[in-house]
Amino acid sequence: MNPMGLAPYNSGLPQWAPPPPPPPPPLPPVPPPSASFWTSANTSNRLKELHDTLNIAKAMQKELEMMIRMKEREGISEGEDKGCGDVSMNRFSKFMKENGVEVGFQESMSLNTANAVMSKLRFLLEPFRVVTDENSPWEEKSAVKRLADKMEKYKRNKLWRKRKRRRVAENLAKEHEQFDKIDKETDEWRKREIAKDIAQTKVGKLKEIAKLKAKEEKKRLESELELVLIVEKLQELRSLRIQKMKKQGHFLPEEDDKFLEGVRAAVKEEERQSMVTPDADAAKDAIATIEESRKHIKSCAADATEPDNNNGGDTETQDQKNDTASDRVSKMVASNESRIPDGVGPGPSSAYDSLANLPMEFYHYYHGSNTDMGTLIEVRRTWDAYIRPGGSRIPGHWVLPPPPADEIWASYLVKSK
């Protein structure tokens, strides 16, 4: 019985089969390792070579196991099923048949190769026996210890570098997160500041508008106050002139007071009628009534005077009329002087001359409303006749302008393109 489980020698081998390879040469004796052997470069090379040799030995082990299974498979009877074999073994047997290699020859080659691999493993492992051998010299043990310490230090440094890289990556990630957070906060702060600036700008504009409105209101109130003061001063001037006339012995009749009362009554009546119906004829009738009442009062005052004092009374009435006209003119001049600033426009004498030289109807139309309420109402109703229904209406068609008087005026016309 073969202890290796190999098939007996087959004498029926073909004559062209190659002879078995010669045994490997004996390995040289292993010298004792020196201190230079335990360097990092040499040790790493030896370990790499040992690792490759171990891989080859494992492959040879698998090949020998496959050869044993093939020999066992040949001993199975012909009637049994052979399809349950391993796929790798089938492929290996197919490869051997295609190349014409017999099982015995392949087995001998595998054994020789395995012996050579084992010898090489013993040769490579011999220097590392110092680690487990207690009888080895201390120099070798110290060299091994230094190498082990160096490898341990290398592992520690590798782990430290790995932790450092992880820590640096975490710090960078945190830094990026902080930068993003700061950028976000900066953007929010910028938006808040922009909104605040816009709100402040709007508030400033509103304040400026409020100041402008306050100034306009103040100017309006000042103008109204100025008009009120002018009216008060005019009333004081009128009262002073009446007192002056009384001191001079000229006693004015109650004509003016009655006339003002009639004017006020006419104004109230006109306002009441304008609320009921906007008719211009009612205003004209009221003005005509006021004029008739004024003429009637003047005629009654003239008839009431005595016959013997007829000449003196006529003279006094004429003087009073002249004084009243002169008072109106002086009031107009005073009002014009109050409106014109100092040093601008003509003096009081020129204004008095221009007003005195006006025809009576022009003065009555342009300046009579400053002293006479009835004239003011008459002039305003005349103006309103062009915009109120009942008077002369605005023409409903296009009013063409008259042609220019000469070539000079014609040169200023805008010609259509």
C-alpha positions as CSV (number, residue, x, y, z in Angstrom):
1,M,0.0,0.0,0.0
2,N,1.4,3.3,-1.0
3,P,1.4,5.7,2.0
4,M,1.0,8.7,-0.4
5,G,-2.1,7.2,-2.0
6,L,-0.4,7.4,-5.5
7,A,-1.2,5.0,-8.3
8,P,1.3,2.3,-9.1
9,Y,3.8,2.7,-11.9
10,N,2.1,2.2,-15.3
11,S,4.4,0.3,-17.6
12,G,2.2,1.1,-20.5
13,L,3.4,4.7,-20.8
14,P,4.0,6.0,-24.3
15,Q,7.7,6.0,-25.4
16,W,7.5,9.8,-26.2
17,A,6.7,10.8,-22.6
18,P,9.5,13.1,-21.2
19,P,11.6,11.8,-18.4
20,P,10.9,13.1,-14.9
21,P,12.8,16.3,-14.0
22,P,16.0,16.0,-11.9
23,P,15.7,16.7,-8.2
24,P,16.4,20.3,-7.1
25,P,19.9,21.1,-6.0
26,P,20.5,21.1,-2.3
27,L,20.3,24.5,-0.7
28,P,23.4,26.1,0.8
29,P,23.7,26.1,4.5
30,V,21.9,29.1,6.1
31,P,24.4,31.5,7.6
32,P,23.4,33.0,10.9
33,P,21.6,36.3,10.4
34,S,23.6,39.4,11.2
35,A,22.5,42.9,12.4
36,S,22.4,44.1,8.8
37,F,19.6,41.6,8.1
38,W,17.2,43.2,10.4
39,T,17.0,46.5,8.5
40,S,13.5,47.6,7.4
41,A,14.2,47.4,3.7
42,N,15.8,43.9,3.8
43,T,13.1,42.6,6.2
44,S,10.3,43.9,4.0
45,N,11.8,42.3,0.9
46,R,12.2,39.0,2.8
47,L,8.7,39.1,4.0
48,K,7.3,39.9,0.6
49,E,9.3,36.9,-0.9
50,L,8.0,34.7,1.9
51,H,4.4,35.8,1.2
52,D,4.8,34.9,-2.5
53,T,6.3,31.5,-1.6
54,L,3.4,30.8,0.7
55,N,1.0,31.5,-2.1
56,I,2.8,29.1,-4.4
57,A,2.8,26.5,-1.6
58,K,-1.0,26.9,-1.2
59,A,-1.4,26.5,-5.0
60,M,0.7,23.3,-5.0
61,Q,-1.3,22.0,-2.1
62,K,-4.5,22.4,-4.0
63,E,-3.0,20.8,-7.1
64,L,-1.9,17.7,-5.1
65,E,-5.3,17.4,-3.5
66,M,-6.8,17.5,-7.0
67,M,-4.5,14.8,-8.2
68,I,-5.5,12.6,-5.3
69,R,-9.2,13.1,-6.1
70,M,-8.5,12.2,-9.7
71,K,-6.8,9.0,-8.7
72,E,-9.7,8.1,-6.4
73,R,-12.1,8.9,-9.2
74,E,-10.3,6.4,-11.5
75,G,-11.0,3.6,-9.0
76,I,-14.7,4.1,-9.2
77,S,-16.6,1.4,-11.2
78,E,-17.7,2.0,-14.7
79,G,-21.4,1.8,-13.9
80,E,-21.4,4.6,-11.4
81,D,-22.3,8.2,-12.3
82,K,-19.3,10.3,-13.0
83,G,-21.1,13.6,-13.7
84,C,-21.1,14.7,-10.1
85,G,-17.4,15.6,-10.0
86,D,-16.0,19.0,-9.4
87,V,-16.0,21.5,-12.2
88,S,-12.4,22.5,-11.6
89,M,-11.2,18.9,-11.6
90,N,-13.0,18.3,-14.9
91,R,-11.4,21.3,-16.4
92,F,-8.0,20.1,-15.2
93,S,-8.4,16.6,-16.5
94,K,-9.6,18.0,-19.8
95,F,-6.5,20.2,-20.0
96,M,-4.2,17.2,-19.4
97,K,-5.9,15.2,-22.1
98,E,-5.7,18.0,-24.6
99,N,-1.9,18.4,-23.9
100,G,-1.2,14.6,-23.8
101,V,0.0,14.7,-20.2
102,E,-0.5,11.6,-18.1
103,V,-1.6,11.6,-14.5
104,G,1.6,9.9,-13.1
105,F,3.9,12.2,-14.9
106,Q,2.0,15.2,-13.7
107,E,2.0,13.8,-10.2
108,S,5.8,13.3,-10.1
109,M,6.3,16.9,-11.4
110,S,3.9,18.3,-8.7
111,L,5.8,16.4,-6.0
112,N,9.2,17.7,-7.0
113,T,7.9,21.2,-7.3
114,A,6.3,20.9,-3.8
115,N,9.5,19.7,-2.3
116,A,11.4,22.6,-3.9
117,V,8.8,25.1,-2.5
118,M,9.1,23.6,1.0
119,S,12.9,23.8,0.9
120,K,12.7,27.4,-0.1
121,L,10.2,28.1,2.7
122,R,12.6,26.5,5.2
123,F,15.4,28.7,3.8
124,L,13.3,31.8,4.1
125,L,12.0,31.0,7.6
126,E,15.4,30.1,9.0
127,P,16.5,33.7,9.8
128,F,13.3,34.4,11.7
129,R,13.9,31.5,14.0
130,V,15.9,33.8,16.2
131,V,12.7,35.3,17.4
132,T,11.5,32.1,19.0
133,D,14.9,30.5,19.8
134,E,16.1,31.2,23.3
135,N,19.7,30.2,22.6
136,S,20.1,32.9,19.9
137,P,22.7,35.6,20.7
138,W,21.5,38.8,22.3
139,E,22.8,40.9,19.4
140,E,20.2,39.3,17.1
141,K,17.5,39.6,19.7
142,S,18.3,43.3,20.2
143,A,18.2,43.8,16.4
144,V,14.8,42.1,16.3
145,K,13.6,44.2,19.2
146,R,14.7,47.4,17.5
147,L,12.9,46.3,14.3
148,A,9.8,45.4,16.2
149,D,9.9,48.8,18.0
150,K,10.4,50.5,14.7
151,M,7.5,48.7,13.2
152,E,5.3,49.5,16.2
153,K,6.4,53.2,15.9
154,Y,5.6,53.2,12.2
155,K,2.1,51.8,13.0
156,R,1.6,54.4,15.7
157,N,2.8,57.2,13.4
158,K,0.5,55.8,10.7
159,L,-2.5,55.8,13.0
160,W,-1.5,59.3,14.3
161,R,-1.3,60.6,10.7
162,K,-4.7,59.0,10.0
163,R,-6.2,60.6,13.1
164,K,-4.5,63.9,12.2
165,R,-5.9,63.8,8.6
166,R,-9.4,63.0,10.0
167,R,-9.0,65.9,12.6
168,V,-7.8,68.3,9.9
169,A,-10.7,67.3,7.6
170,E,-13.2,67.8,10.5
171,N,-11.6,71.2,11.3
172,L,-11.9,72.2,7.7
173,A,-15.5,71.0,7.6
174,K,-16.2,73.0,10.8
175,E,-14.4,76.0,9.3
176,H,-16.5,75.8,6.1
177,E,-19.6,75.5,8.2
178,Q,-18.6,78.5,10.3
179,F,-17.8,80.5,7.1
180,D,-21.2,79.6,5.7
181,K,-22.9,80.5,8.9
182,I,-21.0,83.8,9.0
183,D,-21.9,84.5,5.4
184,K,-25.5,83.8,6.1
185,E,-25.5,86.0,9.1
186,T,-23.7,88.7,7.1
187,D,-26.3,88.5,4.4
188,E,-29.2,88.7,6.9
189,W,-27.5,91.7,8.6
190,R,-27.0,93.4,5.2
191,K,-30.6,92.8,4.3
192,R,-31.7,94.3,7.7
193,E,-29.4,97.3,7.2
194,I,-30.7,97.9,3.7
195,A,-34.3,97.7,4.9
196,K,-33.5,100.0,7.8
197,D,-31.8,102.5,5.4
198,I,-34.9,102.3,3.1
199,A,-37.2,102.9,6.0
200,Q,-35.1,105.8,7.2
201,T,-35.1,107.3,3.7
202,K,-38.9,107.0,3.5
203,V,-39.2,108.5,7.0
204,G,-36.9,111.4,5.9
205,K,-39.0,112.0,2.8
206,L,-42.2,111.9,4.8
207,K,-40.7,114.4,7.2
208,E,-39.6,116.7,4.4
209,I,-43.1,116.4,2.9
210,A,-44.6,117.2,6.3
211,K,-42.2,120.2,6.6
212,L,-43.2,121.5,3.2
213,K,-46.9,121.1,4.0
214,A,-46.4,122.8,7.3
215,K,-44.5,125.7,5.6
216,E,-47.3,126.0,3.0
217,E,-49.9,125.9,5.7
218,K,-47.9,128.5,7.6
219,K,-47.7,130.7,4.6
220,R,-51.4,130.4,3.9
221,L,-52.2,131.2,7.5
222,E,-49.8,134.2,7.4
223,S,-51.4,135.4,4.2
224,E,-54.9,135.0,5.8
225,L,-53.6,136.8,8.9
226,E,-52.2,139.5,6.8
227,L,-55.5,140.0,5.1
228,V,-57.3,140.1,8.4
229,L,-54.8,142.7,9.7
230,I,-55.3,144.7,6.5
231,V,-59.1,144.6,7.1
232,E,-58.7,145.7,10.7
233,K,-56.3,148.5,9.7
234,L,-58.7,149.6,7.0
235,Q,-61.5,149.7,9.6
236,E,-59.4,151.7,12.0
237,L,-58.5,154.1,9.2
238,R,-62.1,154.5,8.3
239,S,-63.1,155.2,11.9
240,L,-60.2,157.7,12.3
241,R,-61.3,159.5,9.1
242,I,-64.9,159.6,10.3
243,Q,-63.7,161.0,13.6
244,K,-61.6,163.6,11.8
245,M,-64.5,164.7,9.7
246,K,-66.7,165.0,12.8
247,K,-64.0,167.1,14.5
248,Q,-64.0,169.4,11.5
249,G,-67.7,169.8,11.7
250,H,-68.8,167.5,8.9
251,F,-71.4,165.2,10.2
252,L,-72.0,162.3,7.9
253,P,-75.5,161.0,7.4
254,E,-76.5,157.5,8.3
255,E,-76.5,156.7,4.5
256,D,-73.4,154.5,4.7
257,D,-74.6,152.3,7.5
258,K,-78.0,151.8,5.9
259,F,-76.2,151.0,2.6
260,L,-74.0,148.4,4.2
261,E,-77.0,146.8,5.9
262,G,-78.8,146.7,2.6
263,V,-75.8,145.1,0.9
264,R,-75.5,142.5,3.7
265,A,-79.2,141.7,3.3
266,A,-78.9,141.5,-0.4
267,V,-75.9,139.1,-0.1
268,K,-77.8,136.9,2.2
269,E,-80.8,136.9,-0.1
270,E,-78.6,136.1,-3.0
271,E,-76.9,133.2,-1.2
272,R,-80.3,131.8,-0.2
273,Q,-81.6,132.1,-3.8
274,S,-78.4,130.5,-5.2
275,M,-78.9,127.5,-3.0
276,V,-82.5,127.1,-4.3
277,T,-81.8,127.8,-8.0
278,P,-78.7,128.9,-9.8
279,D,-80.3,131.8,-11.7
280,A,-78.3,134.8,-12.7
281,D,-81.4,137.0,-13.1
282,A,-82.0,137.0,-9.3
283,A,-78.6,138.4,-8.7
284,K,-79.1,141.2,-11.3
285,D,-82.5,142.0,-9.7
286,A,-80.9,142.2,-6.2
287,I,-78.2,144.5,-7.5
288,A,-80.8,146.7,-9.2
289,T,-82.8,146.9,-6.0
290,I,-79.7,147.9,-4.1
291,E,-79.0,150.7,-6.6
292,E,-82.5,151.9,-6.5
293,S,-82.6,152.0,-2.7
294,R,-79.3,153.9,-2.7
295,K,-80.7,156.5,-5.1
296,H,-83.9,156.7,-3.1
297,I,-82.0,157.3,0.1
298,K,-80.0,160.1,-1.6
299,S,-83.1,161.7,-2.9
300,C,-84.9,161.6,0.4
301,A,-81.9,163.1,2.2
302,A,-81.8,165.9,-0.4
303,D,-85.5,166.7,0.0
304,A,-85.3,166.7,3.8
305,T,-83.0,169.8,3.8
306,E,-84.5,173.3,4.4
307,P,-85.2,175.6,1.5
308,D,-83.2,178.6,2.9
309,N,-80.2,176.4,3.4
310,N,-80.5,174.9,-0.1
311,N,-77.3,176.4,-1.5
312,G,-75.3,175.6,1.6
313,G,-76.8,172.1,1.8
314,D,-76.0,171.4,-1.8
315,T,-72.5,172.5,-1.3
316,E,-72.1,170.4,1.8
317,T,-73.6,167.3,0.1
318,Q,-71.3,167.9,-2.9
319,D,-68.4,168.2,-0.5
320,Q,-69.4,165.0,1.3
321,K,-69.6,163.2,-2.1
322,N,-66.2,164.5,-3.1
323,D,-64.8,163.5,0.3
324,T,-66.3,160.0,-0.1
325,A,-64.7,159.6,-3.5
326,S,-61.4,160.9,-2.3
327,D,-61.6,158.5,0.6
328,R,-62.1,155.6,-1.8
329,V,-59.3,156.6,-3.9
330,S,-57.0,157.1,-0.9
331,K,-58.0,153.7,0.4
332,M,-57.2,152.1,-3.0
333,V,-53.8,153.9,-3.1
334,A,-53.0,152.7,0.5
335,S,-53.9,149.1,-0.4
336,N,-51.8,149.2,-3.5
337,E,-48.9,150.7,-1.5
338,S,-49.2,148.0,1.1
339,R,-49.0,145.3,-1.6
340,I,-46.0,146.8,-3.4
341,P,-42.6,146.5,-1.5
342,D,-40.4,149.4,-0.8
343,G,-38.3,150.7,-3.6
344,V,-40.3,148.9,-6.3
345,G,-42.7,150.5,-8.8
346,P,-43.9,154.1,-9.0
347,G,-44.5,156.3,-5.9
348,P,-47.9,157.3,-4.3
349,S,-48.3,160.4,-6.5
350,S,-48.0,158.4,-9.7
351,A,-50.5,155.8,-8.4
352,Y,-52.9,158.5,-7.4
353,D,-52.6,160.2,-10.8
354,S,-53.2,156.9,-12.7
355,L,-56.3,156.2,-10.6
356,A,-57.6,159.7,-10.8
357,N,-57.2,159.9,-14.6
358,L,-59.3,156.7,-15.2
359,P,-62.8,157.0,-16.6
360,M,-65.6,156.5,-14.1
361,E,-66.9,153.3,-15.7
362,F,-63.3,151.8,-15.8
363,Y,-62.7,152.7,-12.2
364,H,-66.1,151.3,-11.2
365,Y,-65.3,148.0,-12.9
366,Y,-61.6,147.5,-12.0
367,H,-61.3,149.2,-8.6
368,G,-64.8,149.8,-7.3
369,S,-65.0,146.3,-5.7
370,N,-62.2,147.2,-3.3
371,T,-64.4,149.6,-1.4
372,D,-68.0,148.8,-2.5
373,M,-69.6,145.4,-1.7
374,G,-72.3,145.9,-4.3
375,T,-69.8,146.6,-7.0
376,L,-67.9,143.4,-6.0
377,I,-71.0,141.3,-6.3
378,E,-71.9,142.9,-9.6
379,V,-68.5,142.2,-11.1
380,R,-68.3,138.7,-9.9
381,R,-71.8,137.9,-11.2
382,T,-70.7,139.3,-14.5
383,W,-67.8,136.9,-14.6
384,D,-70.0,133.9,-13.5
385,A,-72.4,134.6,-16.3
386,Y,-69.9,133.0,-18.7
387,I,-69.6,129.7,-16.7
388,R,-73.0,129.4,-15.1
389,P,-76.1,128.2,-16.9
390,G,-78.4,131.2,-17.6
391,G,-75.8,133.7,-18.9
392,S,-73.7,133.7,-22.0
393,R,-72.6,130.1,-22.3
394,I,-69.2,128.9,-23.5
395,P,-69.4,128.3,-27.2
396,G,-70.0,124.7,-28.2
397,H,-67.8,124.9,-31.3
398,W,-64.2,125.6,-32.0
399,V,-63.5,129.3,-32.0
400,L,-60.9,130.2,-34.7
401,P,-58.5,133.0,-33.9
402,P,-58.4,136.0,-36.2
403,P,-55.7,136.2,-38.8
404,P,-52.5,138.1,-37.8
405,A,-52.5,141.8,-38.3
406,D,-49.2,142.0,-40.2
407,E,-46.2,139.9,-41.3
408,I,-44.3,140.4,-38.0
409,W,-47.1,138.7,-36.0
410,A,-47.5,136.1,-38.8
411,S,-43.8,135.1,-38.4
412,Y,-44.6,133.9,-34.8
413,L,-47.2,131.4,-35.9
414,V,-46.3,127.7,-35.3
415,K,-46.6,126.0,-38.6
416,S,-47.8,122.4,-38.6
417,K,-45.4,119.9,-40.0
